[in-house]
Amino acid sequence: MIALGNDHAAFNLKKTVIEFLNSKNIPYKDFGAFEKVEGIDYPDYALKVAHAVSSGECEMGILLCGTGIGVSIAANKVRGIRAAVCTDSFCAKAARQHNNANILCMGERVIGPGVAWEILEGFFSAQFEGGRHQRRVEKIMDIEKDPHMK
Ligand code: RB5
């Protein structure tokens, strides 16, 4: 199950993402936002998706905003989250293969639907390679155990 979240700046991109997930028969849970209203704040949706992934309710997540940056910064504050902003398929594949990213972030104001589709193909086709990357990802996750992070 994929957790999906977005702010007001990413409704068109969200349509592309849903089209992609449906075309691959990948189940998803939409955490909103559901309609363009005043006062949509991307951290609220980033947090919902990050908690769904961190708790194990969902295996991975997709977060969308204007740039992908705000949602990634917010999601990466949650324990267990490795959220990666991707603007091309090379980064999307590397985010899975090297970083074991568990949330893909994209920005509607940065990429069009064609590039978004390529990114999604890259992210969902690639596997974490482990090995030396396992050690490095573990070092990242160890940062969360630092008492100064409390
Ligand atoms: C909203 O205007 C915009 O700031 C937001 O979608 C996102 O790009 C933040 O990083």
Backbone and ligand atoms as CSV (ligand in chain L), in Angstrom:
chain,resi,resn,atom,element,x,y,z
A,1,MET,N,N,0.850,-1.202,0.000
A,1,MET,CA,C,0.000,0.000,0.000
A,1,MET,C,C,0.884,1.250,0.000
A,2,ILE,N,N,0.552,2.173,-0.891
A,2,ILE,CA,C,1.303,3.419,-0.998
A,2,ILE,C,C,0.478,4.538,-0.345
A,3,ALA,N,N,1.130,5.303,0.518
A,3,ALA,CA,C,0.478,6.472,1.119
A,3,ALA,C,C,0.713,7.669,0.201
A,4,LEU,N,N,-0.362,8.378,-0.099
A,4,LEU,CA,C,-0.278,9.493,-1.038
A,4,LEU,C,C,-0.749,10.782,-0.359
A,5,GLY,N,N,0.022,11.857,-0.552
A,5,GLY,CA,C,-0.375,13.137,0.040
A,5,GLY,C,C,0.080,14.298,-0.822
A,6,ASN,N,N,-0.623,15.406,-0.705
A,6,ASN,CA,C,-0.325,16.570,-1.557
A,6,ASN,C,C,-0.861,17.839,-0.912
A,7,ASP,N,N,-0.348,18.968,-1.401
A,7,ASP,CA,C,-0.951,20.247,-1.005
A,7,ASP,C,C,-1.699,20.842,-2.199
A,8,HIS,N,N,-2.104,22.112,-2.064
A,8,HIS,CA,C,-2.922,22.767,-3.097
A,8,HIS,C,C,-2.179,22.942,-4.419
A,9,ALA,N,N,-0.830,22.922,-4.372
A,9,ALA,CA,C,-0.026,23.201,-5.572
A,9,ALA,C,C,0.191,21.973,-6.456
A,10,ALA,N,N,-0.384,20.833,-6.065
A,10,ALA,CA,C,-0.007,19.594,-6.762
A,10,ALA,C,C,-1.199,18.721,-7.177
A,11,PHE,N,N,-2.363,19.331,-7.373
A,11,PHE,CA,C,-3.534,18.524,-7.737
A,11,PHE,C,C,-3.405,17.882,-9.127
A,12,ASN,N,N,-2.799,18.595,-10.073
A,12,ASN,CA,C,-2.632,18.001,-11.411
A,12,ASN,C,C,-1.630,16.855,-11.382
A,13,LEU,N,N,-0.548,17.056,-10.660
A,13,LEU,CA,C,0.466,16.003,-10.530
A,13,LEU,C,C,-0.124,14.782,-9.828
A,14,LYS,N,N,-0.979,15.033,-8.866
A,14,LYS,CA,C,-1.622,13.932,-8.147
A,14,LYS,C,C,-2.441,13.065,-9.108
A,15,LYS,N,N,-3.105,13.711,-10.068
A,15,LYS,CA,C,-3.887,12.943,-11.075
A,15,LYS,C,C,-2.969,12.015,-11.844
A,16,THR,N,N,-1.803,12.516,-12.260
A,16,THR,CA,C,-0.831,11.688,-12.986
A,16,THR,C,C,-0.368,10.524,-12.129
A,17,VAL,N,N,-0.095,10.801,-10.858
A,17,VAL,CA,C,0.380,9.746,-9.949
A,17,VAL,C,C,-0.682,8.663,-9.784
A,18,ILE,N,N,-1.925,9.076,-9.616
A,18,ILE,CA,C,-3.010,8.103,-9.441
A,18,ILE,C,C,-3.188,7.271,-10.714
A,19,GLU,N,N,-3.074,7.946,-11.870
A,19,GLU,CA,C,-3.156,7.233,-13.154
A,19,GLU,C,C,-2.047,6.172,-13.241
A,20,PHE,N,N,-0.837,6.557,-12.838
A,20,PHE,CA,C,0.297,5.620,-12.852
A,20,PHE,C,C,0.016,4.430,-11.930
A,21,LEU,N,N,-0.370,4.719,-10.689
A,21,LEU,CA,C,-0.587,3.643,-9.707
A,21,LEU,C,C,-1.684,2.700,-10.178
A,22,ASN,N,N,-2.756,3.264,-10.723
A,22,ASN,CA,C,-3.844,2.416,-11.239
A,22,ASN,C,C,-3.365,1.558,-12.393
A,23,SER,N,N,-2.540,2.139,-13.277
A,23,SER,CA,C,-2.065,1.394,-14.454
A,23,SER,C,C,-1.183,0.217,-14.057
A,24,LYS,N,N,-0.549,0.311,-12.890
A,24,LYS,CA,C,0.344,-0.774,-12.404
A,24,LYS,C,C,-0.343,-1.632,-11.339
A,25,ASN,N,N,-1.633,-1.368,-11.105
A,25,ASN,CA,C,-2.368,-2.083,-10.048
A,25,ASN,C,C,-1.668,-1.980,-8.687
A,26,ILE,N,N,-1.118,-0.833,-8.410
A,26,ILE,CA,C,-0.481,-0.590,-7.101
A,26,ILE,C,C,-1.522,0.070,-6.201
A,27,PRO,N,N,-1.905,-0.587,-5.092
A,27,PRO,CA,C,-2.913,0.025,-4.214
A,27,PRO,C,C,-2.361,1.240,-3.465
A,28,TYR,N,N,-3.223,2.215,-3.221
A,28,TYR,CA,C,-2.771,3.414,-2.509
A,28,TYR,C,C,-3.870,3.904,-1.570
A,29,LYS,N,N,-3.435,4.666,-0.588
A,29,LYS,CA,C,-4.377,5.331,0.322
A,29,LYS,C,C,-4.114,6.824,0.217
A,30,ASP,N,N,-5.138,7.560,-0.130
A,30,ASP,CA,C,-5.017,9.007,-0.336
A,30,ASP,C,C,-5.279,9.741,0.985
A,31,PHE,N,N,-4.261,10.421,1.488
A,31,PHE,CA,C,-4.375,11.160,2.754
A,31,PHE,C,C,-4.735,12.634,2.532
A,32,GLY,N,N,-5.077,12.997,1.291
A,32,GLY,CA,C,-5.427,14.384,0.979
A,32,GLY,C,C,-4.190,15.215,0.687
A,33,ALA,N,N,-4.382,16.479,0.398
A,33,ALA,CA,C,-5.620,17.234,0.440
A,33,ALA,C,C,-6.554,16.815,-0.703
A,34,PHE,N,N,-7.848,16.971,-0.456
A,34,PHE,CA,C,-8.828,16.511,-1.429
A,34,PHE,C,C,-9.405,17.625,-2.283
A,35,GLU,N,N,-9.384,18.847,-1.777
A,35,GLU,CA,C,-9.871,19.962,-2.601
A,35,GLU,C,C,-9.071,21.223,-2.320
A,36,LYS,N,N,-9.023,22.068,-3.343
A,36,LYS,CA,C,-8.249,23.310,-3.228
A,36,LYS,C,C,-9.031,24.313,-2.394
A,37,VAL,N,N,-8.646,24.446,-1.141
A,37,VAL,CA,C,-9.269,25.463,-0.292
A,37,VAL,C,C,-8.151,26.318,0.303
A,38,GLU,N,N,-8.512,27.423,0.900
A,38,GLU,CA,C,-7.522,28.289,1.540
A,38,GLU,C,C,-6.896,27.572,2.735
A,39,GLY,N,N,-5.656,27.843,2.961
A,39,GLY,CA,C,-5.023,27.382,4.196
A,39,GLY,C,C,-4.564,25.936,4.188
A,40,ILE,N,N,-4.261,25.399,3.020
A,40,ILE,CA,C,-3.683,24.051,2.979
A,40,ILE,C,C,-2.184,24.199,3.250
A,41,ASP,N,N,-1.710,23.536,4.282
A,41,ASP,CA,C,-0.295,23.608,4.657
A,41,ASP,C,C,0.354,22.247,4.419
A,42,TYR,N,N,1.386,22.237,3.546
A,42,TYR,CA,C,1.997,20.953,3.169
A,42,TYR,C,C,2.535,20.127,4.342
A,43,PRO,N,N,3.015,20.739,5.455
A,43,PRO,CA,C,3.513,19.865,6.533
A,43,PRO,C,C,2.423,18.937,7.093
A,44,ASP,N,N,1.173,19.386,7.076
A,44,ASP,CA,C,0.082,18.559,7.620
A,44,ASP,C,C,-0.052,17.252,6.838
A,45,TYR,N,N,0.073,17.332,5.533
A,45,TYR,CA,C,-0.092,16.137,4.688
A,45,TYR,C,C,1.182,15.305,4.664
A,46,ALA,N,N,2.323,15.991,4.729
A,46,ALA,CA,C,3.600,15.266,4.812
A,46,ALA,C,C,3.623,14.407,6.067
A,47,LEU,N,N,3.114,14.971,7.156
A,47,LEU,CA,C,3.101,14.251,8.438
A,47,LEU,C,C,2.178,13.034,8.382
A,48,LYS,N,N,1.009,13.176,7.786
A,48,LYS,CA,C,0.071,12.045,7.683
A,48,LYS,C,C,0.721,10.891,6.922
A,49,VAL,N,N,1.342,11.220,5.786
A,49,VAL,CA,C,1.963,10.184,4.949
A,49,VAL,C,C,3.185,9.597,5.659
A,50,ALA,N,N,3.995,10.448,6.263
A,50,ALA,CA,C,5.201,9.965,6.961
A,50,ALA,C,C,4.823,9.038,8.107
A,51,HIS,N,N,3.781,9.374,8.849
A,51,HIS,CA,C,3.349,8.509,9.955
A,51,HIS,C,C,2.815,7.179,9.430
A,52,ALA,N,N,2.115,7.221,8.318
A,52,ALA,CA,C,1.586,5.968,7.734
A,52,ALA,C,C,2.734,5.042,7.338
A,53,VAL,N,N,3.819,5.612,6.820
A,53,VAL,CA,C,4.973,4.792,6.406
A,53,VAL,C,C,5.773,4.366,7.636
A,54,SER,N,N,6.002,5.294,8.527
A,54,SER,CA,C,6.802,5.020,9.725
A,54,SER,C,C,6.143,3.945,10.598
A,55,SER,N,N,4.817,3.949,10.669
A,55,SER,CA,C,4.092,2.981,11.508
A,55,SER,C,C,3.955,1.612,10.844
A,56,GLY,N,N,4.251,1.549,9.529
A,56,GLY,CA,C,4.107,0.286,8.816
A,56,GLY,C,C,2.731,0.115,8.178
A,57,GLU,N,N,1.838,1.096,8.390
A,57,GLU,CA,C,0.506,1.014,7.758
A,57,GLU,C,C,0.658,0.965,6.238
A,58,CYS,N,N,1.608,1.728,5.725
A,58,CYS,CA,C,1.896,1.733,4.288
A,58,CYS,C,C,3.385,1.435,4.075
A,59,GLU,N,N,3.680,0.702,2.992
A,59,GLU,CA,C,5.087,0.327,2.726
A,59,GLU,C,C,5.916,1.539,2.310
A,60,MET,N,N,5.328,2.348,1.446
A,60,MET,CA,C,6.038,3.518,0.926
A,60,MET,C,C,5.047,4.660,0.742
A,61,GLY,N,N,5.602,5.852,0.455
A,61,GLY,CA,C,4.730,7.003,0.267
A,61,GLY,C,C,5.138,7.847,-0.925
A,62,ILE,N,N,4.188,8.652,-1.361
A,62,ILE,CA,C,4.458,9.651,-2.405
A,62,ILE,C,C,3.904,10.972,-1.885
A,63,LEU,N,N,4.737,12.010,-1.885
A,63,LEU,CA,C,4.320,13.331,-1.424
A,63,LEU,C,C,4.545,14.360,-2.521
A,64,LEU,N,N,3.565,15.217,-2.701
A,64,LEU,CA,C,3.590,16.175,-3.807
A,64,LEU,C,C,3.288,17.578,-3.284
A,65,CYS,N,N,4.091,18.538,-3.734
A,65,CYS,CA,C,3.782,19.944,-3.470
A,65,CYS,C,C,4.280,20.748,-4.662
A,66,GLY,N,N,4.486,22.051,-4.481
A,66,GLY,CA,C,4.918,22.865,-5.616
A,66,GLY,C,C,6.290,22.452,-6.121
A,67,THR,N,N,7.205,22.233,-5.180
A,67,THR,CA,C,8.583,21.871,-5.545
A,67,THR,C,C,8.973,20.461,-5.136
A,68,GLY,N,N,8.250,19.878,-4.199
A,68,GLY,CA,C,8.640,18.600,-3.586
A,68,GLY,C,C,9.549,18.814,-2.385
A,69,ILE,N,N,10.027,20.034,-2.243
A,69,ILE,CA,C,11.028,20.297,-1.192
A,69,ILE,C,C,10.377,20.383,0.193
A,70,GLY,N,N,9.310,21.164,0.300
A,70,GLY,CA,C,8.671,21.350,1.611
A,70,GLY,C,C,8.201,20.035,2.210
A,71,VAL,N,N,7.535,19.217,1.400
A,71,VAL,CA,C,7.038,17.937,1.923
A,71,VAL,C,C,8.191,17.018,2.322
A,72,SER,N,N,9.308,17.098,1.570
A,72,SER,CA,C,10.438,16.210,1.907
A,72,SER,C,C,11.088,16.647,3.218
A,73,ILE,N,N,11.232,17.953,3.400
A,73,ILE,CA,C,11.829,18.435,4.652
A,73,ILE,C,C,10.968,18.000,5.836
A,74,ALA,N,N,9.663,18.175,5.699
A,74,ALA,CA,C,8.753,17.810,6.797
A,74,ALA,C,C,8.772,16.302,7.051
A,75,ALA,N,N,8.670,15.514,6.001
A,75,ALA,CA,C,8.602,14.047,6.156
A,75,ALA,C,C,9.877,13.498,6.782
A,76,ASN,N,N,11.011,14.099,6.432
A,76,ASN,CA,C,12.286,13.589,6.953
A,76,ASN,C,C,12.494,13.864,8.435
A,77,LYS,N,N,11.581,14.623,9.048
A,77,LYS,CA,C,11.641,14.834,10.503
A,77,LYS,C,C,11.082,13.639,11.263
A,78,VAL,N,N,10.365,12.767,10.564
A,78,VAL,CA,C,9.701,11.629,11.217
A,78,VAL,C,C,10.650,10.431,11.228
A,79,ARG,N,N,10.738,9.770,12.375
A,79,ARG,CA,C,11.641,8.623,12.515
A,79,ARG,C,C,11.339,7.554,11.480
A,80,GLY,N,N,12.383,7.027,10.896
A,80,GLY,CA,C,12.228,5.926,9.947
A,80,GLY,C,C,11.993,6.377,8.519
A,81,ILE,N,N,11.871,7.689,8.323
A,81,ILE,CA,C,11.564,8.182,6.972
A,81,ILE,C,C,12.826,8.577,6.226
A,82,ARG,N,N,12.875,8.128,4.978
A,82,ARG,CA,C,13.908,8.566,4.038
A,82,ARG,C,C,13.175,9.075,2.803
A,83,ALA,N,N,12.890,10.371,2.814
A,83,ALA,CA,C,12.122,10.984,1.722
A,83,ALA,C,C,13.081,11.649,0.743
A,84,ALA,N,N,12.882,11.389,-0.540
A,84,ALA,CA,C,13.797,11.908,-1.567
A,84,ALA,C,C,13.030,12.719,-2.608
A,85,VAL,N,N,13.479,13.954,-2.834
A,85,VAL,CA,C,12.907,14.759,-3.917
A,85,VAL,C,C,13.582,14.317,-5.206
A,86,CYS,N,N,12.786,13.967,-6.199
A,86,CYS,CA,C,13.353,13.520,-7.472
A,86,CYS,C,C,12.823,14.381,-8.615
A,87,THR,N,N,13.740,14.756,-9.490
A,87,THR,CA,C,13.351,15.557,-10.658
A,87,THR,C,C,13.653,14.822,-11.965
A,88,ASP,N,N,14.206,13.622,-11.867
A,88,ASP,CA,C,14.428,12.806,-13.072
A,88,ASP,C,C,14.506,11.334,-12.667
A,89,SER,N,N,14.470,10.454,-13.670
A,89,SER,CA,C,14.405,9.024,-13.376
A,89,SER,C,C,15.726,8.490,-12.830
A,90,PHE,N,N,16.845,9.130,-13.193
A,90,PHE,CA,C,18.141,8.695,-12.646
A,90,PHE,C,C,18.127,8.822,-11.123
A,91,CYS,N,N,17.683,9.991,-10.654
A,91,CYS,CA,C,17.615,10.213,-9.201
A,91,CYS,C,C,16.602,9.270,-8.551
A,92,ALA,N,N,15.493,9.029,-9.238
A,92,ALA,CA,C,14.447,8.168,-8.677
A,92,ALA,C,C,14.977,6.746,-8.474
A,93,LYS,N,N,15.718,6.232,-9.467
A,93,LYS,CA,C,16.290,4.879,-9.335
A,93,LYS,C,C,17.334,4.856,-8.222
A,94,ALA,N,N,18.210,5.866,-8.216
A,94,ALA,CA,C,19.272,5.912,-7.201
A,94,ALA,C,C,18.681,6.061,-5.796
A,95,ALA,N,N,17.584,6.789,-5.686
A,95,ALA,CA,C,16.950,6.975,-4.374
A,95,ALA,C,C,16.539,5.628,-3.782
A,96,ARG,N,N,16.117,4.694,-4.627
A,96,ARG,CA,C,15.766,3.342,-4.155
A,96,ARG,C,C,17.021,2.478,-4.021
A,97,GLN,N,N,17.866,2.460,-5.070
A,97,GLN,CA,C,19.015,1.539,-5.101
A,97,GLN,C,C,20.040,1.869,-4.028
A,98,HIS,N,N,20.325,3.143,-3.828
A,98,HIS,CA,C,21.400,3.541,-2.910
A,98,HIS,C,C,20.880,4.005,-1.544
A,99,ASN,N,N,19.767,4.723,-1.545
A,99,ASN,CA,C,19.310,5.368,-0.302
A,99,ASN,C,C,18.146,4.644,0.367
A,100,ASN,N,N,17.612,3.625,-0.298
A,100,ASN,CA,C,16.439,2.904,0.216
A,100,ASN,C,C,15.339,3.890,0.624
A,101,ALA,N,N,15.134,4.887,-0.226
A,101,ALA,CA,C,14.106,5.904,0.054
A,101,ALA,C,C,12.749,5.227,0.201
A,102,ASN,N,N,11.990,5.681,1.204
A,102,ASN,CA,C,10.654,5.098,1.378
A,102,ASN,C,C,9.539,6.108,1.097
A,103,ILE,N,N,9.918,7.338,0.767
A,103,ILE,CA,C,8.920,8.306,0.281
A,103,ILE,C,C,9.511,9.048,-0.920
A,104,LEU,N,N,8.771,9.051,-1.995
A,104,LEU,CA,C,9.145,9.798,-3.200
A,104,LEU,C,C,8.438,11.154,-3.160
A,105,CYS,N,N,9.200,12.231,-3.341
A,105,CYS,CA,C,8.618,13.572,-3.361
A,105,CYS,C,C,8.831,14.207,-4.725
A,106,MET,N,N,7.793,14.855,-5.220
A,106,MET,CA,C,7.891,15.530,-6.526
A,106,MET,C,C,7.151,16.865,-6.461
A,107,GLY,N,N,7.537,17.772,-7.368
A,107,GLY,CA,C,6.940,19.101,-7.400
A,107,GLY,C,C,6.269,19.407,-8.725
A,108,GLU,N,N,4.988,19.770,-8.638
A,108,GLU,CA,C,4.232,20.054,-9.867
A,108,GLU,C,C,4.755,21.273,-10.615
A,109,ARG,N,N,5.375,22.227,-9.882
A,109,ARG,CA,C,5.875,23.445,-10.530
A,109,ARG,C,C,7.249,23.212,-11.168
A,110,VAL,N,N,7.768,22.006,-11.008
A,110,VAL,CA,C,9.125,21.703,-11.484
A,110,VAL,C,C,9.108,20.740,-12.671
A,111,ILE,N,N,8.242,19.739,-12.599
A,111,ILE,CA,C,8.232,18.704,-13.644
A,111,ILE,C,C,6.846,18.597,-14.275
A,112,GLY,N,N,6.826,18.136,-15.527
A,112,GLY,CA,C,5.561,17.878,-16.213
A,112,GLY,C,C,5.137,16.433,-16.021
A,113,PRO,N,N,3.959,16.082,-16.561
A,113,PRO,CA,C,3.440,14.732,-16.344
A,113,PRO,C,C,4.303,13.627,-16.960
A,114,GLY,N,N,4.960,13.920,-18.085
A,114,GLY,CA,C,5.801,12.898,-18.726
A,114,GLY,C,C,7.003,12.536,-17.874
A,115,VAL,N,N,7.659,13.555,-17.349
A,115,VAL,CA,C,8.827,13.313,-16.491
A,115,VAL,C,C,8.370,12.650,-15.181
A,116,ALA,N,N,7.221,13.080,-14.667
A,116,ALA,CA,C,6.702,12.469,-13.436
A,116,ALA,C,C,6.490,10.967,-13.650
A,117,TRP,N,N,5.962,10.615,-14.810
A,117,TRP,CA,C,5.703,9.195,-15.108
A,117,TRP,C,C,7.016,8.418,-15.136
A,118,GLU,N,N,8.047,9.008,-15.771
A,118,GLU,CA,C,9.378,8.366,-15.824
A,118,GLU,C,C,9.957,8.197,-14.421
A,119,ILE,N,N,9.784,9.208,-13.596
A,119,ILE,CA,C,10.281,9.137,-12.210
A,119,ILE,C,C,9.591,7.997,-11.470
A,120,LEU,N,N,8.274,7.910,-11.639
A,120,LEU,CA,C,7.516,6.853,-10.960
A,120,LEU,C,C,7.964,5.475,-11.449
A,121,GLU,N,N,8.160,5.345,-12.761
A,121,GLU,CA,C,8.656,4.065,-13.329
A,121,GLU,C,C,9.997,3.717,-12.687
A,122,GLY,N,N,10.887,4.698,-12.618
A,122,GLY,CA,C,12.226,4.471,-12.055
A,122,GLY,C,C,12.157,4.074,-10.592
A,123,PHE,N,N,11.367,4.805,-9.821
A,123,PHE,CA,C,11.281,4.573,-8.377
A,123,PHE,C,C,10.704,3.198,-8.078
A,124,PHE,N,N,9.643,2.837,-8.795
A,124,PHE,CA,C,8.957,1.579,-8.472
A,124,PHE,C,C,9.581,0.353,-9.130
A,125,SER,N,N,10.476,0.551,-10.099
A,125,SER,CA,C,11.121,-0.620,-10.710
A,125,SER,C,C,12.436,-0.955,-10.022
A,126,ALA,N,N,13.047,0.026,-9.346
A,126,ALA,CA,C,14.365,-0.190,-8.742
A,126,ALA,C,C,14.241,-0.831,-7.355
A,127,GLN,N,N,15.292,-1.570,-6.996
A,127,GLN,CA,C,15.342,-2.238,-5.685
A,127,GLN,C,C,16.552,-1.718,-4.916
A,128,PHE,N,N,16.448,-1.713,-3.604
A,128,PHE,CA,C,17.599,-1.353,-2.763
A,128,PHE,C,C,18.703,-2.387,-2.968
A,129,GLU,N,N,19.921,-1.912,-3.193
A,129,GLU,CA,C,21.029,-2.815,-3.519
A,129,GLU,C,C,21.754,-3.357,-2.300
A,130,GLY,N,N,21.506,-2.808,-1.124
A,130,GLY,CA,C,22.159,-3.318,0.091
A,130,GLY,C,C,23.671,-3.139,0.018
A,131,GLY,N,N,24.398,-4.106,0.607
A,131,GLY,CA,C,25.861,-4.063,0.586
A,131,GLY,C,C,26.392,-2.789,1.222
A,132,ARG,N,N,27.294,-2.101,0.515
A,132,ARG,CA,C,27.881,-0.876,1.080
A,132,ARG,C,C,26.820,0.189,1.326
A,133,HIS,N,N,25.737,0.138,0.552
A,133,HIS,CA,C,24.662,1.125,0.744
A,133,HIS,C,C,23.902,0.864,2.046
A,134,GLN,N,N,23.824,-0.416,2.426
A,134,GLN,CA,C,23.180,-0.778,3.698
A,134,GLN,C,C,23.905,-0.085,4.864
A,135,ARG,N,N,25.233,-0.170,4.828
A,135,ARG,CA,C,26.040,0.441,5.895
A,135,ARG,C,C,25.786,1.948,5.956
A,136,ARG,N,N,25.711,2.564,4.791
A,136,ARG,CA,C,25.546,4.025,4.753
A,136,ARG,C,C,24.150,4.441,5.214
A,137,VAL,N,N,23.154,3.666,4.791
A,137,VAL,CA,C,21.783,3.982,5.226
A,137,VAL,C,C,21.659,3.780,6.732
A,138,GLU,N,N,22.324,2.729,7.248
A,138,GLU,CA,C,22.297,2.507,8.702
A,138,GLU,C,C,22.917,3.694,9.437
A,139,LYS,N,N,23.972,4.263,8.863
A,139,LYS,CA,C,24.590,5.436,9.492
A,139,LYS,C,C,23.623,6.623,9.511
A,140,ILE,N,N,22.840,6.747,8.471
A,140,ILE,CA,C,21.822,7.819,8.448
A,140,ILE,C,C,20.800,7.559,9.554
A,141,MET,N,N,20.330,6.301,9.628
A,141,MET,CA,C,19.279,5.992,10.597
A,141,MET,C,C,19.802,6.101,12.037
A,142,ASP,N,N,21.125,5.879,12.220
A,142,ASP,CA,C,21.726,6.030,13.547
A,142,ASP,C,C,21.622,7.469,14.053
A,143,ILE,N,N,21.546,8.419,13.127
A,143,ILE,CA,C,21.427,9.833,13.535
A,143,ILE,C,C,20.169,10.016,14.393
A,144,GLU,N,N,19.132,9.240,14.078
A,144,GLU,CA,C,17.878,9.351,14.835
A,144,GLU,C,C,18.040,8.871,16.286
A,145,LYS,N,N,19.065,8.040,16.519
A,145,LYS,CA,C,19.291,7.500,17.882
A,145,LYS,C,C,20.120,8.455,18.727
A,146,ASP,N,N,20.673,9.482,18.099
A,146,ASP,CA,C,21.501,10.470,18.815
A,146,ASP,C,C,20.630,11.178,19.862
A,147,PRO,N,N,21.051,11.162,21.140
A,147,PRO,CA,C,20.236,11.809,22.186
A,147,PRO,C,C,19.963,13.290,21.913
A,148,HIS,N,N,20.840,13.931,21.167
A,148,HIS,CA,C,20.620,15.351,20.859
A,148,HIS,C,C,19.457,15.563,19.888
A,149,MET,N,N,18.972,14.471,19.284
A,149,MET,CA,C,17.852,14.568,18.342
A,149,MET,C,C,16.515,14.622,19.083
A,150,LYS,N,N,16.520,14.365,20.381
A,150,LYS,CA,C,15.255,14.295,21.132
A,150,LYS,C,C,14.635,15.682,21.313
L,1,RB5,C1,C,2.981,26.452,-1.860
L,1,RB5,O1,O,2.917,27.744,-2.381
L,1,RB5,C2,C,4.405,25.950,-1.928
L,1,RB5,O2,O,5.201,26.675,-1.044
L,1,RB5,C3,C,4.462,24.472,-1.619
L,1,RB5,O3,O,3.642,23.782,-2.482
L,1,RB5,C4,C,5.822,23.808,-1.716
L,1,RB5,O4,O,6.417,24.072,-2.942
L,1,RB5,C5,C,6.716,24.010,-0.586
L,1,RB5,O5,O,7.851,23.524,-0.554
